[in-house]
Amino acid sequence: MKLPQTDDTIVAQATPPGAGALALVRLCGPRAFAAAASFLHPAPKQPKHREARLLAVRDKGRLVDRAVAVFFRGPASYTGQDTVEISCHGSPYIIRTLLNLAVRADARPAGPGEFTLRAFLGGKLDLPQAEAVAELIGAASAGAHRAAITQVEGAVSAEVRGIKTRLVALLAELEARLDDSYEELPALRLRDFARRAAAARREAARLAGSFEAGRGIKDGVRVVIAGAPNSGKSSLLNALLGFDRALVSPSSGTTRDTLEAGLDIDGFSVVFTDTAGMNARPGSPLERAGMARAARAIAAADTVILVKDGSIPPTPSDLKAEQEAAALPAGARLIRVLSKADLPLKPGRLKPGTLKVSAKTGSGLPRLRALLIAGQKKVFSDGAQAVVTSARHFSALQAAQQELLALEKLLRGEHLQAELAAERLRGALDALAGILGETTPEEVLAGIFGSFCVGK
């Protein structure tokens, strides 16, 4: 996949398709002003930067609309190129006509993310900032918005550059001594060098460590409710949501399939999956199929709520559910819940760390909701701004950590192997440079910007 050319003029609708009160059509490139002047009247000859004008849109003399055009002169524009943003009435016919008029004036339809790609290539944004533009547009919760806006403002980039600066200084010290054939420089202070390298590695590890919570902030925390049949799973889901999403019946086995529902908890998105009960003695192929789907949901969960009915003695199905819940993916959490806390508790049911909850009275629900987003809240609790939400960034930070761990092993040896140590530092620097887009292959850039919407 190749990147599109960036020295021509492009046009696209920058607002969602369909009818609306207003729409925005964006022109960008060296002929943006000339293309706009071909259908905007009176034709602006030399518009000033950031000047807004109410102009008539005409197609061969026929009035199409009256629109507000704002002119941005490069390099002081979003993309760094001459740009015209035309606000018109949101009629699909008017929008289509505007786009056709621009194409007739030698503009071409923009592909996904081409405006932000030009901003990146023009040095207006670095790659993490450009990627965060798409996340900002897609933010569905206050937490996702906060993570995206701070990344657009350069928080992640600043952290990565800070680590890079430390590593560049270390590499410079090594390379100076590698080039010092006359041994005029003092010997390397190895203990201090190792301490600084370890500090840089810890910074990379800390930033990478925000990814698990960051992914949940961006995409929503995946919470699976599991347990034995008739343990109160669906009632718990309905109580957490505040409305009846799942059917509830005194008969066991009401839920046969997985059922999803989303909820915003204190500005963080949570996606619940209610599952079929784990029956120690499944009675039908349909019940076994439901249990298999429940097991797959558990294997993909961020958090599993394991529900047990606290008003009855332990059952073989409780043990079955416990065994299935034990197959959690790495990094996932298990929250044990005793349901029906409004009924008398059977002796021995309440184990340490288990939360008592009543779907009927609401007892324990606030504590459970708080536990579900504890990891996401902790990211922002100390005022931290830089949160990794991209798997690409996480992978690169892990690669940098591995190089720095290998460097630390070299530094613990009896004799410093300076050439190998320098190679490890270069490897870590390459990984970090890839995050910032300094060494990112064209295919990766095309994939990143190809996932954007058209017009951004």
Solvent accessible surface area in square Angstrom, and as a share of the most:
residue,aa,sasa,rsa
1,M,158,0.70
2,K,175,0.74
3,L,39,0.19
4,P,51,0.32
5,Q,110,0.49
6,T,39,0.23
7,D,105,0.54
8,D,31,0.16
9,T,5,0.03
10,I,0,0.00
11,V,2,0.01
12,A,5,0.04
13,Q,33,0.15
14,A,35,0.27
15,T,46,0.27
16,P,111,0.70
17,P,126,0.79
18,G,45,0.43
19,A,88,0.68
20,G,45,0.43
21,A,89,0.69
22,L,125,0.62
23,A,6,0.04
24,L,39,0.19
25,V,1,0.01
26,R,23,0.08
27,L,0,0.00
28,C,0,0.00
29,G,0,0.00
30,P,86,0.54
31,R,109,0.40
32,A,0,0.00
33,F,28,0.11
34,A,48,0.37
35,A,0,0.00
36,A,0,0.00
37,A,23,0.18
38,S,67,0.43
39,F,3,0.01
40,L,0,0.00
41,H,67,0.30
42,P,105,0.66
43,A,36,0.28
44,P,6,0.04
45,K,165,0.70
46,Q,143,0.64
47,P,1,0.01
48,K,153,0.65
49,H,65,0.29
50,R,168,0.61
51,E,45,0.20
52,A,64,0.50
53,R,73,0.27
54,L,126,0.63
55,L,8,0.04
56,A,5,0.04
57,V,0,0.00
58,R,77,0.28
59,D,18,0.10
60,K,186,0.79
61,G,55,0.53
62,R,117,0.43
63,L,80,0.40
64,V,21,0.12
65,D,13,0.06
66,R,129,0.47
67,A,1,0.01
68,V,63,0.36
69,A,0,0.00
70,V,36,0.20
71,F,0,0.00
72,F,47,0.19
73,R,78,0.28
74,G,28,0.27
75,P,102,0.64
76,A,55,0.43
77,S,9,0.06
78,Y,75,0.29
79,T,3,0.02
80,G,20,0.19
81,Q,43,0.19
82,D,37,0.19
83,T,6,0.04
84,V,0,0.00
85,E,36,0.16
86,I,0,0.00
87,S,39,0.25
88,C,2,0.01
89,H,101,0.45
90,G,3,0.03
91,S,37,0.24
92,P,64,0.40
93,Y,103,0.39
94,I,22,0.11
95,I,8,0.04
96,R,131,0.48
97,T,12,0.07
98,L,1,0.00
99,L,46,0.23
100,N,76,0.39
101,L,11,0.06
102,A,1,0.00
103,V,63,0.36
104,R,139,0.51
105,A,14,0.11
106,D,105,0.54
107,A,5,0.04
108,R,68,0.25
109,P,93,0.58
110,A,10,0.07
111,G,22,0.21
112,P,61,0.38
113,G,0,0.00
114,E,7,0.03
115,F,0,0.00
116,T,0,0.00
117,L,3,0.01
118,R,6,0.02
119,A,0,0.00
120,F,24,0.10
121,L,87,0.43
122,G,49,0.47
123,G,63,0.61
124,K,84,0.36
125,L,29,0.15
126,D,17,0.09
127,L,0,0.00
128,P,0,0.00
129,Q,34,0.15
130,A,0,0.00
131,E,18,0.08
132,A,0,0.00
133,V,11,0.06
134,A,34,0.26
135,E,26,0.12
136,L,56,0.28
137,I,98,0.50
138,G,58,0.56
139,A,30,0.24
140,A,96,0.75
141,S,12,0.08
142,A,67,0.52
143,G,5,0.05
144,A,8,0.06
145,H,90,0.40
146,R,84,0.31
147,A,3,0.02
148,A,1,0.01
149,I,57,0.29
150,T,17,0.10
151,Q,2,0.01
152,V,27,0.15
153,E,133,0.60
154,G,12,0.12
155,A,22,0.17
156,V,1,0.01
157,S,1,0.01
158,A,65,0.50
159,E,49,0.22
160,V,0,0.00
161,R,106,0.39
162,G,27,0.26
163,I,2,0.01
164,K,38,0.16
165,T,94,0.54
166,R,109,0.40
167,L,0,0.00
168,V,76,0.44
169,A,46,0.36
170,L,0,0.00
171,L,22,0.11
172,A,56,0.44
173,E,50,0.23
174,L,1,0.01
175,E,58,0.26
176,A,43,0.33
177,R,72,0.26
178,L,65,0.32
179,D,119,0.62
180,D,23,0.12
181,S,94,0.60
182,Y,183,0.70
183,E,149,0.67
184,E,140,0.63
185,L,78,0.39
186,P,99,0.62
187,A,90,0.69
188,L,29,0.14
189,R,180,0.66
190,L,60,0.30
191,R,217,0.79
192,D,31,0.16
193,F,1,0.00
194,A,31,0.24
195,R,139,0.51
196,R,66,0.24
197,A,0,0.00
198,A,17,0.13
199,A,32,0.25
200,A,0,0.00
201,R,48,0.18
202,R,131,0.48
203,E,51,0.23
204,A,0,0.00
205,A,34,0.26
206,R,116,0.42
207,L,0,0.00
208,A,4,0.03
209,G,58,0.55
210,S,17,0.11
211,F,22,0.09
212,E,86,0.39
213,A,15,0.12
214,G,0,0.00
215,R,42,0.15
216,G,2,0.01
217,I,1,0.01
218,K,84,0.36
219,D,85,0.44
220,G,0,0.00
221,V,6,0.03
222,R,100,0.36
223,V,0,0.00
224,V,5,0.03
225,I,0,0.00
226,A,1,0.01
227,G,0,0.00
228,A,6,0.05
229,P,27,0.17
230,N,71,0.36
231,S,3,0.02
232,G,14,0.14
233,K,12,0.05
234,S,15,0.09
235,S,32,0.21
236,L,2,0.01
237,L,0,0.00
238,N,13,0.07
239,A,19,0.14
240,L,2,0.01
241,L,15,0.07
242,G,66,0.63
243,F,113,0.47
244,D,124,0.64
245,R,104,0.38
246,A,7,0.05
247,L,152,0.75
248,V,84,0.48
249,S,41,0.26
250,P,126,0.79
251,S,74,0.47
252,S,73,0.47
253,G,17,0.17
254,T,58,0.34
255,T,25,0.15
256,R,89,0.32
257,D,66,0.34
258,T,49,0.28
259,L,43,0.21
260,E,105,0.47
261,A,13,0.10
262,G,52,0.50
263,L,42,0.21
264,D,81,0.42
265,I,12,0.06
266,D,100,0.52
267,G,13,0.13
268,F,14,0.06
269,S,30,0.20
270,V,0,0.00
271,V,42,0.24
272,F,0,0.00
273,T,14,0.08
274,D,0,0.00
275,T,0,0.00
276,A,3,0.02
277,G,6,0.06
278,M,2,0.01
279,N,35,0.18
280,A,39,0.31
281,R,180,0.66
282,P,40,0.25
283,G,69,0.66
284,S,35,0.23
285,P,100,0.63
286,L,112,0.56
287,E,16,0.07
288,R,122,0.45
289,A,51,0.39
290,G,2,0.02
291,M,18,0.08
292,A,45,0.35
293,R,112,0.41
294,A,0,0.00
295,A,34,0.27
296,R,148,0.54
297,A,20,0.15
298,I,2,0.01
299,A,59,0.45
300,A,57,0.44
301,A,3,0.03
302,D,20,0.10
303,T,2,0.01
304,V,0,0.00
305,I,0,0.00
306,L,0,0.00
307,V,0,0.00
308,K,41,0.17
309,D,9,0.05
310,G,1,0.01
311,S,21,0.13
312,I,71,0.36
313,P,80,0.50
314,P,95,0.60
315,T,46,0.27
316,P,75,0.47
317,S,16,0.10
318,D,9,0.05
319,L,110,0.55
320,K,59,0.25
321,A,1,0.01
322,E,41,0.18
323,Q,111,0.49
324,E,43,0.19
325,A,0,0.00
326,A,79,0.61
327,A,66,0.51
328,L,44,0.22
329,P,46,0.29
330,A,109,0.84
331,G,65,0.63
332,A,22,0.17
333,R,87,0.32
334,L,49,0.24
335,I,15,0.08
336,R,93,0.34
337,V,1,0.01
338,L,3,0.02
339,S,8,0.05
340,K,59,0.25
341,A,37,0.29
342,D,60,0.31
343,L,84,0.42
344,P,116,0.73
345,L,73,0.36
346,K,81,0.34
347,P,126,0.79
348,G,58,0.56
349,R,17,0.06
350,L,83,0.41
351,K,121,0.51
352,P,134,0.84
353,G,82,0.79
354,T,24,0.14
355,L,31,0.16
356,K,89,0.38
357,V,1,0.00
358,S,0,0.00
359,A,39,0.30
360,K,170,0.72
361,T,91,0.53
362,G,24,0.23
363,S,62,0.40
364,G,19,0.19
365,L,11,0.05
366,P,91,0.57
367,R,135,0.49
368,L,0,0.00
369,R,66,0.24
370,A,51,0.39
371,L,39,0.19
372,L,1,0.01
373,I,1,0.00
374,A,42,0.33
375,G,35,0.34
376,Q,16,0.07
377,K,94,0.40
378,K,151,0.64
379,V,25,0.14
380,F,19,0.08
381,S,87,0.56
382,D,116,0.60
383,G,46,0.44
384,A,36,0.28
385,Q,76,0.34
386,A,10,0.08
387,V,1,0.01
388,V,0,0.00
389,T,5,0.03
390,S,12,0.08
391,A,67,0.52
392,R,58,0.21
393,H,1,0.00
394,F,54,0.22
395,S,67,0.43
396,A,18,0.14
397,L,1,0.00
398,Q,81,0.36
399,A,47,0.36
400,A,0,0.00
401,Q,30,0.13
402,Q,116,0.52
403,E,40,0.18
404,L,0,0.00
405,L,71,0.35
406,A,24,0.19
407,L,0,0.00
408,E,23,0.10
409,K,136,0.58
410,L,34,0.17
411,L,13,0.06
412,R,170,0.62
413,G,37,0.36
414,E,165,0.74
415,H,150,0.67
416,L,57,0.28
417,Q,94,0.42
418,A,20,0.16
419,E,116,0.52
420,L,90,0.45
421,A,0,0.00
422,A,0,0.00
423,E,101,0.45
424,R,97,0.35
425,L,0,0.00
426,R,84,0.31
427,G,21,0.20
428,A,0,0.00
429,L,20,0.10
430,D,88,0.46
431,A,18,0.14
432,L,0,0.00
433,A,9,0.07
434,G,15,0.15
435,I,0,0.00
436,L,4,0.02
437,G,15,0.14
438,E,96,0.43
439,T,80,0.47
440,T,18,0.10
441,P,76,0.48
442,E,78,0.35
443,E,106,0.48
444,V,57,0.33
445,L,13,0.07
446,A,7,0.05
447,G,40,0.38
448,I,25,0.12
449,F,4,0.02
450,G,43,0.41
451,S,90,0.58
452,F,13,0.05
453,C,71,0.43
454,V,77,0.45
455,G,3,0.03
456,K,44,0.19
